Amino acid sequence: MAINKNKTGLTFGFLISFMHLVWSILVALGLAQAMLDFVLGLHMLSIPVIVASFSWGKALGLIVITFIVGYVFGWLMAFFWNKCFKGATQ
């Protein structure tokens, strides 16, 4: 059974851009630094990373670009899946 390339691309695009929307909200609310420090600590890393101030333009750019990249990766994944498993039964 073939995977729909457009639907897969949209799914990946929305998933990845949604994760970055959440990150942008954390930055806007001033919670991102604490989250980043927590995650780095879980990985036993001590890297001096400072979250910059929130910018609407950068947040929108981040979300749009990650949607496009997610769509392309999802489309390519479905394309190659369909090529590799053409005629495969479940």
C-alpha positions in Angstrom: 0.0 0.0 0.0 1.4 3.4 -1.0 1.8 6.2 1.4 0.3 9.6 0.4 3.3 11.9 -0.1 1.4 15.1 0.5 -0.4 13.9 3.6 2.9 12.6 5.0 4.6 15.8 4.3 1.9 17.8 5.9 1.9 15.6 9.0 5.7 15.9 9.4 5.6 19.6 8.7 2.8 20.3 11.3 4.5 18.1 13.9 7.9 19.8 13.6 6.5 23.3 13.3 4.2 22.7 16.3 7.2 21.7 18.5 8.9 25.0 17.5 5.7 26.9 18.2 5.8 25.5 21.7 9.5 26.5 22.0 8.6 30.0 20.8 5.8 30.2 23.5 8.3 29.1 26.2 10.7 31.9 25.0 7.9 34.5 25.1 6.8 33.4 28.6 10.4 33.5 29.9 10.4 29.8 30.6 12.8 28.6 27.9 16.1 29.1 29.8 14.9 27.0 32.7 13.7 24.3 30.3 17.0 24.3 28.4 19.0 24.2 31.6 16.9 21.2 32.8 17.3 19.3 29.5 21.0 19.9 29.3 21.4 18.8 32.9 19.6 15.6 32.2 22.2 14.9 29.5 25.0 15.8 32.0 26.1 18.7 29.9 27.2 22.1 31.1 27.2 24.4 28.0 26.8 28.2 28.5 23.8 28.8 26.3 21.7 31.9 26.9 18.2 32.2 25.4 17.8 35.5 23.6 14.8 37.8 24.0 11.6 36.9 22.1 11.1 38.3 18.6 7.9 37.8 16.7 9.7 37.8 13.3 12.2 35.2 14.4 9.5 33.0 16.0 7.4 33.2 12.8 10.5 32.5 10.6 11.4 29.5 12.8 7.9 28.0 12.6 7.6 28.5 8.8 11.0 27.2 8.0 10.6 24.1 10.2 7.2 23.4 8.6 8.9 23.5 5.1 11.8 21.3 6.2 9.4 18.9 7.9 7.1 18.8 4.8 10.1 18.0 2.5 11.4 15.3 4.8 7.9 13.8 5.1 7.4 13.9 1.4 10.8 12.3 0.7 10.2 9.6 3.3 6.9 8.7 1.6 8.5 8.8 -1.8 11.3 6.4 -0.9 8.9 4.2 1.1 6.7 3.9 -1.9 9.7 3.1 -4.1 11.2 0.5 -1.8 8.0 -1.2 -0.8 6.0 -1.0 -4.0 3.6 -4.0 -4.1 4.5 -5.1 -0.6 1.6 -6.6 1.3 0.8 -6.1 4.9 
